[in-house]
Amino acid sequence: MPLDAGELKLEVVDDAHATIIRFPPQTALVEANAEAFSQQLNTLAAQRQPPHLVIDLANVSLLTSVILAKLITLNAKIRAAGGHLELIHAAPAIYEVFHITRLDTILDVQVASH
């Protein structure tokens, strides 16, 4: 079945403590896939109580302000449910977006170590 234009193919791994989400190589998180991104992550967060999502950003090459807004909303929902959202393996350029916008003070963002 063909993918919708905005659909993302996520690799999802559930372990005893968290749901880990990985993206295909060179994923651009932009307006075109923002709604699919948000819906998929909200669905995954609702499947575990309390929700604990670990989003691996290693394969993310670009993210826009719309995606930042989706992450802020997701983080608020997860925290309200007593859970935790982690963003790991952010490339330095991606991490810089969080740092410049000061979102690294609200979101748990970890830069990739090379």
N, C-alpha and C positions, 0 to 999 in steps of 0.2 A: 504494500500500500504506500503510495507516495506521501511524503511529509507535507504538511501545510507550510506555507511560506515562513510562518513565525515559529513553527514547532522546533524544539530543541531535543536532540538525542542525548539524554543524560545517562551516565553510568551511576547506578545507585547501589550502594552496599550498606546493608544493615548489620551492625555488630551489636554486642550487648549494651553498649553505652551511647551509641549515636547512629544517625543516618548520615552516610558520607556521600556527597554528590560530586561527580567529576564531569567535565565537559570534554567534547572532542577537541583535537588539536586546532589551534587558530580560531577559537570561537570568539565572535564579536557579539557582545551583549548590547544591543541597540534598540531603538524604538520599534523596529519591525518584529522583534521577538520578545518585547517586554511583557506583554500580556501572557504569552505562553510560559515565559520564565516565572512570572509571579504565580500563575495558577499551579504549575507543577510543584513549585517549592511550598506553597500553602497546603497543597494536598499531602505532600510528604511530611510537613510539620504536624498535620492533624492526625497522622497515623501513629504517633508515639506520644505517650503522656508520661511525664512532661516532655515536650519536644526538645530534642537536641540535634541540630543540624550542623554538619561540618561541610562547608562549601569549599572545594579545592579549586583555587583560581589559577593553577599552574598553566592550564591551556587557554586561558582567557587573554586575548590579544588587545581587546578594546572593550571599554564599558562607558556608557553615557550617563548623563544626569538623570534620565528617566529610570535607569537601572539602579542608580544610587537611591532614588526615592523609593523604589520597590524594596530594596534591602532595608531601608529605615523602617518601612511599614511592617515588613516581615519580622524584623528584630523586635518591634514593639509587641506584635502579636505573640511571639514566642516567649518573650519575657513576662507578658501578662499571664501566660499559662504556666509560669514557673520554669521555663526552659532556658536554653542557651543556644545562640547562633555564633558559629566560628567561621571566619573566612581565612583560609590558610594558603600558603605557597603563592602569594601575590607577587608577580614580577615587580621589580623596583618601580617601573613606570606606572603600573597599576596601583601599587601602594602609595605612590606620590599623589595620586588623585584623592585618595582617602585622607592623606596627611594635609594637603593644601586646603581641602574643604573642612578640615578638622573633624571629619567623620570617624577618624581613628580614635577619637575620644569617646564616641558613643558605641561604635562597633568594635568587636574583637577581631582585629585584622593582623595577620602575621605575614611578614615579608618572606619570600623564598630565600633560602640560604644557598649561595652558589660557591 
